[in-house]
Amino acid sequence: MRSIRPSSTARRERRRSRGTSPVLAAVALASVLALTTTACESGDTDASADASATAAADDDGKLKIPDDIADRLKEHGIDLDKWRDGAWKNWDKDKWLREAQDFVNPIIEDLWDPDRMRDADEPDQPEVDENDISGDQGVTDPTPDPVQAKAVPPSYHESAPTAGKVFFDSPEGTMVCSATVVEDPANPGRSNMVWTAGHCVHAGKKGGWYRNIAFVPSYNDSGMSAQEIGGATKEEVAPYGVWWGDWAQTSDQWIEQGGATGGDGASYDFAVIHVTPEKGGDGKSLEETVGSAMPVDFNAPAVPKIEEMTAIGYPAAPPYDGQSLYSCEDKPGRLSLSTSDPTMYRIGCSMTAGSSGGGWIAAGQDGKPALVSNTSIGPVTTGWLAGPRLGKEAKGVYDAVSEKFAGQ
């Protein structure tokens, strides 16, 4: 087992070599026995913009904090003004909220501007040799043949309306994952729920909840190049707005077991984020805004019965730059990291760091397309990806978030 972690000097040299075409921050695609969201040097982390914990407005048109969020802030000793002015950068162990019920994510208006989304570099990508996978642990099929990812044609909203990116801050810098708008059974047709990987919202057994979590649907919808994005407006980069997480939930297994080595928690590496528009919006839900939401199947057919799966995401590590949406299609196989954990799906795919959390689509029990997994781990050398099979634990997370906002 080994971990490839470029030095700060090497990373600065690599950044200089890219000239004036900065790449978007990207969550490291967690590798087969190494799941992590450790980041590299980030770009500007200024948090001087005005803050709010919700997009609702009072009679004076000013953003206000809902009572429940304000109470949670006070319970954890968080002063919103200090948080806005940079206190969120304090990652001391005693200040890093960890438990499932501790999630707090007050909005910092305009924090996620085009420059901040664009200028942060891709994070470190801990990796291990795929030979560390033991074929006698549960059921593991032969390594799939590599599948070259295909560029999704813009506009992405027309081609893949439920896809987008989750931005957030970690102790090491600014990062990003891929994600999918999913249906909300408690609010049919009006979902504000997003599906991603657990390691995109929580650091696992050695850390807590990440901060400033926000979702951008159809990021770079027109497929601009990195150079073009350098002069783009926020509306061009995020045509359907920036949506902040007002609640997030991942599995207890990920919180308790998830780590940077050993593949701990990988079979439970999923999360649901409930979002709200940064500046209040027009009263429409996320689903109404983008015009679509993906159903989730928690009892997808067994691997031998699935003819094809499609993984989608924004890969950012070379040869990709994080600005464009890609997909891979392949017949899945099985990957077992531990006989005590559920077997994972595995497909051939060349996508790299940044595609973590992106949705995996296949025909569900009713034969219609549904989300059945998300990108979680991959090998040292690109060629395949693996994701958790969504069972009762995943459904429990999904239902809990839906029920928390039922009727809202």
C-alpha positions in Angstrom: 0.0 0.0 0.0 1.3 3.4 -0.8 0.1 7.0 -1.1 1.1 9.4 -3.8 1.1 12.9 -2.3 2.8 15.7 -4.4 4.8 18.2 -2.4 3.8 21.8 -2.1 6.8 22.8 -4.4 5.8 20.2 -7.0 2.2 21.4 -6.9 3.3 25.1 -7.3 5.4 24.1 -10.3 2.5 22.1 -11.8 0.2 25.1 -11.3 2.7 27.4 -13.0 3.0 25.0 -15.9 -0.7 25.3 -16.6 -0.2 29.0 -17.4 -3.2 31.2 -17.2 -5.9 28.5 -17.4 -6.7 27.7 -13.8 -8.6 24.5 -13.1 -11.5 24.1 -10.7 -11.0 22.6 -7.2 -11.7 18.9 -7.1 -12.3 16.4 -4.4 -9.7 13.6 -4.7 -11.3 10.5 -6.2 -10.8 8.2 -3.3 -8.8 5.2 -4.3 -9.4 1.5 -3.8 -8.0 1.3 -0.3 -7.6 5.0 0.4 -10.7 7.1 0.7 -10.1 10.8 1.5 -10.9 14.4 0.8 -7.6 15.8 1.8 -6.9 18.9 -0.3 -3.8 20.7 -1.5 -3.1 24.4 -1.3 -6.3 26.2 -2.1 -7.0 29.6 -3.7 -8.4 32.6 -2.0 -10.2 31.7 1.2 -11.5 35.1 2.0 -14.8 35.0 3.9 -15.5 38.7 4.2 -18.8 38.6 2.3 -22.0 39.2 4.1 -23.4 36.1 5.8 -26.7 34.4 6.5 -27.9 31.0 7.5 -30.8 31.0 5.1 -32.0 32.6 1.9 -35.3 33.7 3.4 -35.8 37.5 3.7 -37.6 39.5 6.4 -39.9 42.5 5.7 -36.9 44.8 5.1 -35.5 42.5 2.5 -32.6 41.4 4.7 -31.6 37.8 4.9 -32.4 36.2 8.3 -31.4 33.1 10.2 -34.1 30.5 11.0 -34.5 29.9 14.7 -33.4 26.2 14.5 -30.1 27.1 12.8 -29.5 30.0 15.1 -30.1 27.7 18.1 -27.6 25.1 16.7 -25.0 27.8 16.2 -25.4 29.0 19.8 -25.3 25.4 21.1 -21.8 25.0 19.5 -20.6 28.4 20.5 -20.6 29.7 16.9 -20.9 33.5 16.5 -22.3 34.1 13.0 -20.5 37.4 12.5 -17.1 35.8 13.5 -17.9 32.8 11.4 -18.5 35.1 8.4 -15.2 37.0 9.1 -13.2 33.8 8.9 -13.8 31.8 12.1 -15.0 28.9 9.9 -11.3 28.4 9.1 -10.6 27.2 12.7 -10.3 23.4 12.3 -9.2 22.7 15.9 -10.4 19.4 17.0 -12.6 20.9 19.7 -14.2 23.2 17.1 -14.7 20.7 14.3 -18.3 19.4 14.6 -18.4 15.7 14.1 -21.5 13.9 15.2 -24.4 13.2 12.9 -26.7 15.7 14.5 -24.1 18.5 14.6 -24.3 19.6 11.0 -24.3 23.4 10.7 -23.7 25.3 7.5 -24.6 29.0 7.6 -24.7 30.7 4.2 -21.9 33.2 3.5 -23.4 35.1 0.6 -21.2 35.4 -2.5 -18.4 33.3 -1.0 -18.7 30.9 -4.0 -18.0 33.4 -6.7 -16.5 32.3 -10.1 -12.9 33.1 -8.9 -13.1 31.0 -5.8 -14.8 28.1 -7.7 -12.2 28.4 -10.4 -8.8 29.2 -8.7 -8.5 26.4 -6.1 -6.3 23.6 -7.4 -7.2 19.9 -7.3 -6.5 18.2 -4.0 -4.0 15.5 -3.2 -5.0 12.1 -4.4 -3.9 9.3 -2.0 -3.6 6.1 -4.0 -2.7 2.4 -3.6 -1.7 -0.3 -6.0 -4.8 -2.2 -7.1 -2.9 -5.5 -6.4 -3.8 -4.8 -2.7 -7.3 -5.9 -3.5 -7.7 -9.5 -2.3 -9.9 -11.7 -4.6 -10.9 -14.0 -1.7 -12.6 -11.3 0.3 -16.2 -11.8 -0.4 -17.0 -11.7 -4.2 -14.7 -9.8 -6.5 -14.9 -10.1 -10.3 -12.0 -9.7 -12.6 -10.8 -6.1 -13.1 -12.9 -4.5 -15.8 -11.3 -3.4 -19.1 -10.7 0.4 -19.2 -13.5 2.5 -20.6 -12.7 5.9 -22.0 -15.0 8.6 -20.5 -17.0 10.5 -23.1 -17.6 14.2 -23.0 -21.2 15.1 -22.3 -22.4 17.5 -25.0 -23.4 21.0 -23.7 -25.7 22.3 -22.8 -25.3 20.0 -19.8 -28.7 21.1 -18.6 -30.2 19.6 -21.8 -28.0 16.5 -21.7 -27.9 15.7 -17.9 -30.1 18.2 -16.0 -29.7 16.5 -12.6 -25.9 16.7 -12.6 -23.8 19.3 -10.8 -21.0 20.0 -8.4 -20.7 20.3 -4.6 -18.2 22.8 -3.4 -16.9 22.9 0.2 -14.0 23.8 2.5 -11.8 21.4 4.4 -8.8 22.0 6.7 -6.5 21.8 3.7 -8.4 24.0 1.3 -11.2 24.4 -1.1 -12.5 21.3 -2.8 -15.4 20.0 -5.0 -17.3 16.8 -5.7 -19.8 15.8 -8.3 -23.5 15.3 -7.3 -27.0 14.5 -8.5 -30.4 16.1 -7.9 -32.7 13.3 -6.6 -36.4 13.1 -5.9 -37.9 13.8 -2.5 -40.8 11.5 -1.6 -42.1 13.9 1.0 -42.2 16.8 -1.5 -43.0 15.2 -5.0 -42.1 17.5 -7.8 -40.5 20.0 -5.4 -37.3 18.3 -4.3 -34.3 20.2 -2.7 -32.3 17.0 -2.2 -28.8 16.2 -3.7 -27.0 12.9 -3.7 -23.2 12.6 -3.3 -20.5 10.7 -1.6 -20.1 10.6 2.2 -16.5 11.8 1.9 -17.8 14.9 0.2 -19.5 16.2 3.3 -17.7 14.5 6.3 -14.1 13.6 6.9 -14.9 10.2 8.5 -13.4 8.8 11.6 -10.6 11.4 12.1 -12.6 14.5 11.4 -16.0 16.1 11.2 -18.4 18.0 8.8 -16.9 20.1 6.1 -17.9 23.7 5.8 -19.4 26.1 3.3 -21.1 23.2 1.5 -22.9 24.4 -1.6 -24.3 22.8 -4.8 -24.1 24.3 -8.3 -26.4 22.5 -10.8 -25.3 22.3 -14.4 -21.9 23.9 -13.6 -20.4 25.6 -16.7 -23.5 24.6 -18.6 -22.3 25.9 -22.0 -19.0 23.9 -21.8 -16.7 26.9 -21.7 -12.9 26.3 -21.7 -10.9 27.1 -18.6 -9.6 30.2 -20.3 -13.1 31.3 -21.2 -14.3 30.7 -17.6 -11.5 33.1 -16.5 -13.7 36.0 -17.7 -17.1 34.5 -17.0 -19.8 35.9 -14.7 -21.3 34.0 -11.8 -24.5 33.6 -13.9 -22.5 32.0 -16.7 -20.7 29.6 -14.4 -23.8 28.8 -12.3 -26.8 29.5 -14.5 -29.2 27.8 -12.1 -27.8 29.4 -9.0 -25.8 28.4 -6.0 -27.7 26.3 -3.5 -26.3 26.0 0.1 -26.7 22.9 2.2 -29.1 23.6 5.1 -28.8 20.0 6.2 -26.6 17.0 5.3 -26.6 13.4 6.4 -24.3 10.5 5.7 -24.1 7.0 7.1 -23.1 6.2 10.7 -20.6 3.8 9.2 -18.8 6.5 7.3 -18.6 8.8 10.3 -17.3 6.0 12.5 -15.1 4.1 10.0 -14.3 6.3 7.0 -10.7 6.9 6.6 -7.8 7.7 4.2 -6.4 4.2 4.1 -7.7 0.7 4.2 -11.0 1.3 2.4 -12.7 1.7 5.7 -16.3 2.8 5.2 -16.2 2.6 1.4 -19.3 0.4 1.2 -21.2 3.1 3.1 -19.7 6.2 1.3 -22.9 8.0 0.4 -24.7 11.2 1.6 -27.8 13.4 1.0 -27.7 17.2 1.2 -30.8 19.3 1.5 -30.3 22.7 -0.1 -31.7 26.2 -0.2 -31.0 29.0 -2.7 -28.3 31.4 -1.6 -30.3 34.5 -2.2 -33.8 33.3 -1.7 -34.7 32.6 -5.3 -38.2 32.9 -6.7 -39.8 30.3 -4.4 -39.1 27.4 -6.8 -37.5 24.2 -5.5 -34.2 22.9 -6.9 -36.2 20.3 -8.9 -38.5 22.9 -10.3 -35.5 25.1 -11.1 -33.6 22.5 -13.1 -36.7 20.8 -14.3 -35.8 17.3 -13.2 -34.8 14.9 -10.3 -33.5 11.4 -10.4 -35.4 8.6 -8.6 -33.2 6.5 -6.2 -33.5 2.7 -6.3 -32.5 1.0 -3.0 -33.1 -2.5 -4.3 -31.4 -2.4 -7.6 -31.1 -5.7 -9.5 -28.1 -7.9 -8.7 -24.9 -7.2 -10.7 -25.4 -10.2 -13.1 -28.8 -8.8 -14.1 -27.5 -5.2 -14.9 -26.5 -4.8 -18.5 -25.1 -1.3 -18.2 -24.4 1.4 -15.7 -23.6 5.1 -16.5 -21.4 7.1 -14.2 -21.3 10.9 -14.6 -19.1 13.6 -13.1 -16.6 16.4 -13.5 -13.1 14.8 -13.5 -10.4 17.3 -12.8 -7.0 15.5 -12.4 -5.0 15.2 -15.7 -5.9 14.7 -18.5 -9.1 16.5 -17.4 -9.4 20.0 -16.1 -12.5 19.9 -14.0 -14.5 22.3 -16.2 -16.4 19.7 -18.3 -18.9 17.0 -17.6 -18.1 13.4 -18.6 -19.7 10.0 -18.4 -18.7 6.3 -18.7 -21.0 3.4 -19.6 -20.1 -0.2 -18.8 -21.5 -3.5 -17.6 -20.8 -3.6 -13.8 -18.8 -6.2 -11.9 -18.4 -6.8 -8.1 -15.7 -5.6 -5.8 -15.4 -6.7 -2.2 -13.1 -5.0 0.3 -14.3 -6.8 3.3 -16.4 -9.9 3.9 -18.3 -8.0 6.6 -19.3 -5.1 4.3 -21.6 -5.1 1.3 -20.0 -5.8 -2.1 -19.5 -2.7 -4.2 -20.3 -2.1 -7.9 -17.3 -1.7 -10.2 -17.1 -0.4 -13.8 -14.4 0.4 -16.3 -13.9 4.2 -16.5 -11.1 6.7 -17.1 -12.5 9.5 -15.0 -10.2 10.9 -12.3 -10.3 13.2 -9.3 -13.4 15.4 -9.2 -15.9 12.8 -10.2 -16.3 11.6 -6.6 -19.9 11.6 -5.6 -21.2 11.6 -9.1 -24.3 9.5 -9.8 -24.4 6.0 -11.3 -27.5 5.4 -13.3 -29.0 2.1 -14.3 -32.4 0.5 -14.9 -34.1 0.0 -11.6 -36.5 -2.7 -10.5 -39.2 -1.0 -12.6 -37.0 -0.9 -15.7 -36.7 2.9 -15.6 -33.5 4.8 -15.1 -32.6 5.4 -11.5 -29.7 6.4 -9.3 -28.2 3.1 -7.9 -24.8 4.3 -6.7 -22.2 7.1 -6.7 -18.5 7.3 -7.5 -16.4 6.4 -4.4 -13.1 4.8 -5.1 -10.6 3.9 -7.9 -7.1 2.6 -8.5 -3.7 4.2 -8.7 -3.7 4.1 -12.5 -7.1 5.2 -13.9 -9.2 2.6 -15.6 -12.1 1.8 -13.3 -14.3 3.2 -10.5 -16.3 1.6 -7.7 -19.4 2.7 -5.8 -21.5 1.4 -3.0 -24.7 -0.6 -3.6 -27.5 1.4 -2.0 -29.4 -0.7 0.6 -31.2 -0.2 3.8 -28.6 2.1 5.3 -28.7 4.4 2.3 -32.5 4.4 2.3 -32.4 5.3 6.0 -30.2 8.4 5.3 -32.4 9.4 2.3 -35.7 9.0 4.3 -34.4 10.9 7.3 -33.5 13.9 5.2 -36.8 13.8 3.3 -38.9 13.5 6.5 -37.0 16.3 8.2 -38.2 18.7 5.5 -41.6 17.1 4.8 -44.2 19.7 3.9 -41.7 22.6 3.6 
